[in-house]
């Protein structure tokens, strides 16, 4: 170990204080416990003068030198310090004192058989300063008292000689170390230790260590942390210690450096010769800068690292004092306080600006509220004036009503003027109810004694005018149940319809009631119409269905039930069950030769549900048709077709799969007759005519069926076999049937190709025929439709309404029927149907229109 390195030394300097020797033994007094100082509280065992370092030779300050002879108190409790680093200035000062003391050599006398510790009777005086302070005479007396023997004197003399030799060796090493330092390279380690001497003897010339010079030139840098900064706090900037070369340069004292250090330490007490230019910021500029930075989130940060708690608004100035102290800023405390004052001023400016903007926004809001209230006051004033005018108009109408001079025309004109001038007030005040209360008595006078079935268009124009007055904007959505217009019709029109429908209308004659409903279709609200259907029409129809007897009735029931299907719909379901029961009772005794059953039942196929209709057919119709089909006799010589016609009539009414069963019975007989005829060498022209005749008798619905076509093709194949001279296969054999199926498919494809080849020339000739005969092929219905379009009239069929088997159409305001077979048109005039021409149709329409007015 190098001599100048510090090592712990257990001294005995103060062991004999405050005591006495008695009979060769030392007796000491009780030591007083020293009170703790401020440094002891702050630094604990590292305090100056209170640690083991006080006994180190050459490493204490002036204070340590004074306390050299004091006894060390090892019974003092250990104090722990915080994790912060000592301030930079104190570190520099301690390092400077240590470097000054290293120049002095301390001798460490060794006793008998001991290394670095003191020998028996040796008083440890480790430093020159301590030796100068102790008086020689006192030391001599003390040594004579402690070691009065000759052995102690020899030890003392040997220690003195060793100290002198050691001082000479230390001075020689210092002079040799300076020479080696001058001769070493720029990259060599500048030190006076033995390590450098050893590696120099090994051939070290300077620079990095290692064979390939891969060693580092400077040791690992030690970084200093700011004062009172614990580990891991906020990652503060750490100041790196200077490299080894800089340390050694600083270790050599220079007058200029010491003066610069002192000037830097006392920089706060000097005036800066260069004055910085002061920059002032106005409140407007400050607010503009804050606005450019954006909205800052205000938060409070409590800094509890120091003796006092600091409240900060952000983290940018958290370590401002430490940074200022490290950078040598003058009076950092004062600058910090000034900065706080400036920050508080900025906050006050921002707060005042915020309050000012809030006040301005409040002013704007109050101005808008003032304008709104002014508009509201103006509106209320205008509304009050309108109410006064409306009140005067109502008073005038009330006076006319009291005097009996009020008419519907005058009343409609007055309320129409009010509605036009004060539309909003008319709706808010619900003047339509007041108008309805005045109009109801006048309407009752007009419609008194009115029969809607005899004169359905009476009062239509007056009611149309009052609908606009009573409904206003909702004139096209008349669905309000409690609207004044609905109340007017329920009090005036509905009673007249109920009286006429109950007393004079017959359900088996629906035309008068249908004409009334068509005339009032656009004027009746849905609640009023439903009331008429439920309370007047439906009871009459139910009573008529209950009294209907198919044996005695001459009018088919569908003729007076089906016209009500669009209006009543599912409400007639209760009547359907009664109708099916009445028909079932009659069909027990029915015979297929009676066509009346077909005319009665066929219109109900689309009305009854599918299951009910099929049940009716399977139970009452199909069994009797099967009986007729079994009784059918096919005789080419004298054929009776009545039974076939009876079955064919039901082809559109009976479900298809049941109709195919009936036709299979017919085709079995038909093929049997054909087989026997072909086996008797017949005239094939007669056979062909007979085949084509039966095929034409089949209705189109059956000819389009795949099964019926197969049966016809089987007969055709039998005819082809007979023509070709082949043996005709009897019908019913499976192998022949499969053979005939293949032949039929082949023949069908051949016919399809031939038809496609002939389609083009026929289409060309057909186009020419259409061009020449197009006018003659137009039907009477198409002519009437074109005539209606030319005159701007509506031409449409009336669903569910027929007359003598003909569909009833609407031509403008009148009803007509078209007899396509006889090319005639009939129009309904009063209660009868008259033959008319196209010109008369227009006259009847205009006449009906004038009646409604």
Secondary structure in CASP SS format (residue, H / E / C, confidence):
PFRMAT SS
TARGET T0000
AUTHOR 0000-0000-0000
METHOD secondary structure of the structure
MODEL  1
X C 1.00
X C 1.00
X C 1.00
X C 1.00
X C 1.00
X C 1.00
X C 1.00
X C 1.00
X C 1.00
X C 1.00
X C 1.00
X C 1.00
X C 1.00
X C 1.00
X C 1.00
X C 1.00
X C 1.00
X C 1.00
X E 1.00
X E 1.00
X E 1.00
X E 1.00
X C 1.00
X C 1.00
X E 1.00
X E 1.00
X E 1.00
X E 1.00
X C 1.00
X C 1.00
X C 1.00
X C 1.00
X C 1.00
X C 1.00
X C 1.00
X C 1.00
X C 1.00
X H 1.00
X H 1.00
X H 1.00
X H 1.00
X H 1.00
X H 1.00
X H 1.00
X H 1.00
X H 1.00
X C 1.00
X C 1.00
X C 1.00
X C 1.00
X C 1.00
X H 1.00
X H 1.00
X H 1.00
X H 1.00
X C 1.00
X C 1.00
X C 1.00
X C 1.00
X C 1.00
X C 1.00
X H 1.00
X H 1.00
X H 1.00
X H 1.00
X H 1.00
X C 1.00
X C 1.00
X C 1.00
X C 1.00
X C 1.00
X C 1.00
X C 1.00
X C 1.00
X C 1.00
X C 1.00
X C 1.00
X C 1.00
X C 1.00
X C 1.00
X C 1.00
X C 1.00
X C 1.00
X C 1.00
X C 1.00
X C 1.00
X C 1.00
X H 1.00
X H 1.00
X H 1.00
X H 1.00
X H 1.00
X H 1.00
X H 1.00
X H 1.00
X H 1.00
X H 1.00
X H 1.00
X H 1.00
X H 1.00
X H 1.00
X H 1.00
X C 1.00
X C 1.00
X C 1.00
X C 1.00
X C 1.00
X C 1.00
X C 1.00
X C 1.00
X C 1.00
X C 1.00
X C 1.00
X C 1.00
X C 1.00
X C 1.00
X C 1.00
X C 1.00
X C 1.00
X C 1.00
X C 1.00
X C 1.00
X C 1.00
X C 1.00
X C 1.00
X C 1.00
X C 1.00
X H 1.00
X H 1.00
X H 1.00
X H 1.00
X H 1.00
X H 1.00
X C 1.00
X C 1.00
X H 1.00
X H 1.00
X H 1.00
X H 1.00
X H 1.00
X H 1.00
X H 1.00
X H 1.00
X H 1.00
X H 1.00
X H 1.00
X C 1.00
X C 1.00
X C 1.00
X H 1.00
X H 1.00
X H 1.00
X H 1.00
X H 1.00
X H 1.00
X H 1.00
X H 1.00
X H 1.00
X H 1.00
X H 1.00
X H 1.00
X H 1.00
X H 1.00
X H 1.00
X H 1.00
X H 1.00
X H 1.00
X H 1.00
X H 1.00
X H 1.00
X H 1.00
X H 1.00
X H 1.00
X H 1.00
X H 1.00
X H 1.00
X H 1.00
X H 1.00
X H 1.00
X H 1.00
X H 1.00
X H 1.00
X H 1.00
X C 1.00
X C 1.00
X C 1.00
X C 1.00
X C 1.00
X C 1.00
X C 1.00
X C 1.00
X C 1.00
X C 1.00
X H 1.00
X H 1.00
X H 1.00
X H 1.00
X H 1.00
X H 1.00
X H 1.00
X H 1.00
X C 1.00
X C 1.00
X C 1.00
X C 1.00
X C 1.00
X C 1.00
X C 1.00
X C 1.00
X C 1.00
X C 1.00
X C 1.00
X C 1.00
X C 1.00
X C 1.00
X C 1.00
X C 1.00
X C 1.00
X C 1.00
X C 1.00
X C 1.00
X C 1.00
X E 1.00
X E 1.00
X C 1.00
X C 1.00
X C 1.00
X C 1.00
X C 1.00
X C 1.00
X C 1.00
X C 1.00
X C 1.00
X C 1.00
X C 1.00
X C 1.00
X C 1.00
X C 1.00
X E 1.00
X E 1.00
X C 1.00
X C 1.00
X C 1.00
X H 1.00
X H 1.00
X H 1.00
X H 1.00
X H 1.00
X H 1.00
X H 1.00
X H 1.00
X C 1.00
X C 1.00
X C 1.00
X H 1.00
X H 1.00
X H 1.00
X H 1.00
X H 1.00
X H 1.00
X H 1.00
X H 1.00
X H 1.00
X H 1.00
X H 1.00
X C 1.00
X H 1.00
X H 1.00
X H 1.00
X C 1.00
X C 1.00
X C 1.00
X C 1.00
X C 1.00
X C 1.00
X C 1.00
X C 1.00
X C 1.00
X C 1.00
X C 1.00
X C 1.00
X C 1.00
X H 1.00
X H 1.00
X H 1.00
X H 1.00
X H 1.00
X H 1.00
X H 1.00
X H 1.00
X H 1.00
X H 1.00
X H 1.00
X C 1.00
X C 1.00
X C 1.00
X C 1.00
X C 1.00
X C 1.00
X C 1.00
X E 1.00
X E 1.00
X E 1.00
X C 1.00
X C 1.00
X C 1.00
X C 1.00
X C 1.00
X C 1.00
X E 1.00
X E 1.00
X E 1.00
X C 1.00
X C 1.00
X C 1.00
X C 1.00
X C 1.00
X C 1.00
X C 1.00
X H 1.00
X H 1.00
X H 1.00
X H 1.00
X H 1.00
X H 1.00
X H 1.00
X C 1.00
X C 1.00
X C 1.00
X C 1.00
X C 1.00
X H 1.00
X H 1.00
X H 1.00
X H 1.00
X H 1.00
X H 1.00
X H 1.00
X H 1.00
X H 1.00
X H 1.00
X H 1.00
X H 1.00
X H 1.00
X H 1.00
X H 1.00
X H 1.00
X H 1.00
X H 1.00
X H 1.00
X H 1.00
X H 1.00
X H 1.00
X H 1.00
X H 1.00
X H 1.00
X H 1.00
X H 1.00
X H 1.00
X H 1.00
X H 1.00
X H 1.00
X H 1.00
X H 1.00
X H 1.00
X H 1.00
X H 1.00
X H 1.00
X H 1.00
X H 1.00
X H 1.00
X H 1.00
X H 1.00
X H 1.00
X H 1.00
X H 1.00
X H 1.00
X H 1.00
X H 1.00
X H 1.00
X H 1.00
X H 1.00
X H 1.00
X H 1.00
X H 1.00
X H 1.00
X H 1.00
X H 1.00
X H 1.00
X H 1.00
X H 1.00
X H 1.00
X H 1.00
X H 1.00
X H 1.00
X H 1.00
X H 1.00
X H 1.00
X H 1.00
X H 1.00
X H 1.00
X H 1.00
X H 1.00
X C 1.00
X C 1.00
X C 1.00
X C 1.00
X H 1.00
X H 1.00
X H 1.00
X H 1.00
X H 1.00
X H 1.00
X H 1.00
X H 1.00
X H 1.00
X H 1.00
X H 1.00
X H 1.00
X H 1.00
X H 1.00
X C 1.00
X H 1.00
X H 1.00
X H 1.00
X H 1.00
X H 1.00
X H 1.00
X C 1.00
X C 1.00
X H 1.00
X H 1.00
X H 1.00
X H 1.00
X H 1.00
X H 1.00
X H 1.00
X H 1.00
X H 1.00
X H 1.00
X H 1.00
X H 1.00
X H 1.00
X H 1.00
X H 1.00
X H 1.00
X C 1.00
X C 1.00
X C 1.00
X C 1.00
X C 1.00
X C 1.00
X C 1.00
X C 1.00
X C 1.00
X C 1.00
X C 1.00
X C 1.00
X C 1.00
X H 1.00
X H 1.00
X H 1.00
X H 1.00
X H 1.00
X H 1.00
X H 1.00
X H 1.00
X H 1.00
X H 1.00
X H 1.00
X H 1.00
X H 1.00
X H 1.00
X H 1.00
X C 1.00
X C 1.00
X C 1.00
X C 1.00
X C 1.00
X C 1.00
X C 1.00
X C 1.00
X C 1.00
X H 1.00
X H 1.00
X H 1.00
X H 1.00
X H 1.00
X H 1.00
X H 1.00
X H 1.00
X H 1.00
X H 1.00
X H 1.00
X H 1.00
X H 1.00
X H 1.00
X H 1.00
X H 1.00
X H 1.00
X H 1.00
X H 1.00
X H 1.00
X C 1.00
X C 1.00
X C 1.00
X C 1.00
X C 1.00
X C 1.00
X C 1.00
X H 1.00
X H 1.00
X H 1.00
X H 1.00
X H 1.00
X H 1.00
X H 1.00
X H 1.00
X H 1.00
X C 1.00
X C 1.00
X C 1.00
X C 1.00
X C 1.00
X C 1.00
X H 1.00
X H 1.00
X H 1.00
X H 1.00
X H 1.00
X H 1.00
X H 1.00
X H 1.00
X H 1.00
X H 1.00
X H 1.00
X H 1.00
X H 1.00
X H 1.00
X H 1.00
X H 1.00
X H 1.00
X H 1.00
X H 1.00
X H 1.00
X H 1.00
X C 1.00
X C 1.00
X C 1.00
X C 1.00
X C 1.00
X C 1.00
X C 1.00
X C 1.00
X C 1.00
X C 1.00
X H 1.00
X H 1.00
X H 1.00
X H 1.00
X H 1.00
X H 1.00
X H 1.00
X H 1.00
X H 1.00
X H 1.00
X H 1.00
X H 1.00
X H 1.00
X H 1.00
X H 1.00
X H 1.00
X H 1.00
X H 1.00
X H 1.00
X H 1.00
X H 1.00
X H 1.00
X H 1.00
X H 1.00
X H 1.00
X H 1.00
X H 1.00
X H 1.00
X H 1.00
X H 1.00
X H 1.00
X C 1.00
X C 1.00
X C 1.00
X C 1.00
X C 1.00
X C 1.00
X C 1.00
X C 1.00
X H 1.00
X H 1.00
X H 1.00
X H 1.00
X H 1.00
X H 1.00
X H 1.00
X H 1.00
X H 1.00
X C 1.00
X C 1.00
X C 1.00
X C 1.00
X C 1.00
X H 1.00
X H 1.00
X H 1.00
X H 1.00
X H 1.00
X H 1.00
X H 1.00
X H 1.00
X H 1.00
X H 1.00
X H 1.00
X H 1.00
X H 1.00
X H 1.00
X H 1.00
X H 1.00
X H 1.00
X H 1.00
X H 1.00
X H 1.00
X H 1.00
X H 1.00
X C 1.00
X C 1.00
X C 1.00
X C 1.00
X C 1.00
X C 1.00
X C 1.00
X C 1.00
X C 1.00
X C 1.00
X H 1.00
X H 1.00
X H 1.00
X H 1.00
X H 1.00
X H 1.00
X H 1.00
X H 1.00
X H 1.00
X H 1.00
X H 1.00
X C 1.00
X C 1.00
X C 1.00
X H 1.00
X H 1.00
X H 1.00
X H 1.00
X H 1.00
X H 1.00
X H 1.00
X H 1.00
X H 1.00
X H 1.00
X H 1.00
X H 1.00
X H 1.00
X H 1.00
X H 1.00
X H 1.00
X H 1.00
X H 1.00
X H 1.00
X H 1.00
X H 1.00
X H 1.00
X H 1.00
X H 1.00
X C 1.00
X C 1.00
X C 1.00
X C 1.00
X H 1.00
X H 1.00
X H 1.00
X H 1.00
X H 1.00
X H 1.00
X H 1.00
X H 1.00
X H 1.00
X H 1.00
X H 1.00
X H 1.00
X H 1.00
X H 1.00
X C 1.00
X C 1.00
X H 1.00
X H 1.00
X H 1.00
X H 1.00
X C 1.00
X C 1.00
X H 1.00
X H 1.00
X H 1.00
X H 1.00
X H 1.00
X H 1.00
X H 1.00
X H 1.00
X H 1.00
X H 1.00
X H 1.00
X H 1.00
X H 1.00
X H 1.00
X H 1.00
X H 1.00
X H 1.00
X H 1.00
X C 1.00
X C 1.00
X C 1.00
X C 1.00
X C 1.00
X C 1.00
X C 1.00
X C 1.00
X C 1.00
X C 1.00
X H 1.00
X H 1.00
X H 1.00
X H 1.00
X H 1.00
X H 1.00
X H 1.00
X H 1.00
X H 1.00
X H 1.00
X H 1.00
X H 1.00
X H 1.00
X H 1.00
X H 1.00
X H 1.00
X H 1.00
X H 1.00
X H 1.00
X H 1.00
X H 1.00
X H 1.00
X H 1.00
X H 1.00
X H 1.00
X H 1.00
X H 1.00
X H 1.00
X H 1.00
X H 1.00
X H 1.00
X H 1.00
X H 1.00
X H 1.00
X H 1.00
X H 1.00
X H 1.00
X H 1.00
X H 1.00
X H 1.00
X C 1.00
X C 1.00
X C 1.00
X C 1.00
X C 1.00
X C 1.00
X H 1.00
X H 1.00
X H 1.00
X H 1.00
X H 1.00
X H 1.00
X H 1.00
X H 1.00
X H 1.00
X H 1.00
X H 1.00
X C 1.00
X C 1.00
X C 1.00
X C 1.00
X E 1.00
X E 1.00
X E 1.00
X E 1.00
X E 1.00
X E 1.00
X E 1.00
X E 1.00
X E 1.00
X C 1.00
X C 1.00
X E 1.00
X E 1.00
X E 1.00
X E 1.00
X E 1.00
X E 1.00
X C 1.00
X C 1.00
X E 1.00
X E 1.00
X E 1.00
X E 1.00
X E 1.00
X E 1.00
X C 1.00
X C 1.00
X C 1.00
X C 1.00
X E 1.00
X E 1.00
X E 1.00
X E 1.00
X E 1.00
X E 1.00
X C 1.00
X C 1.00
X E 1.00
X E 1.00
X E 1.00
X E 1.00
X E 1.00
X C 1.00
X H 1.00
X H 1.00
X H 1.00
X H 1.00
X H 1.00
X H 1.00
X H 1.00
X H 1.00
X H 1.00
X H 1.00
X H 1.00
X H 1.00
X H 1.00
X H 1.00
X H 1.00
X C 1.00
END
